[in-house]
Amino acid sequence: MIERLTGSFPDINAADVDHVVHRSYKLFDGKPIRDFVPVLVERMARNDLLAQRHHLATTGPQTAGAAW
């Protein structure tokens, strides 16, 4: 999933993609139903990365890291 998202967001640092995915997974820790967690995590991470891309486009790279 991380490789796929890194490929989809080449303008975002791979370490940031990894962080977003792991942060999304943590939201599901301890939840009883686990069947759809990977799908939900990828969707959440993709949305976060789209927001980060938008932030980069509007503020420039000098301030993008501070928000993530």
ABEGO torsion letter per residue (X at the ends): XAAAAAAABAABBAAAAAAAAAAAAAAABGBABAAAAAAAAAAAAAAAAAAAAAAAAAAEAAAAAAAX
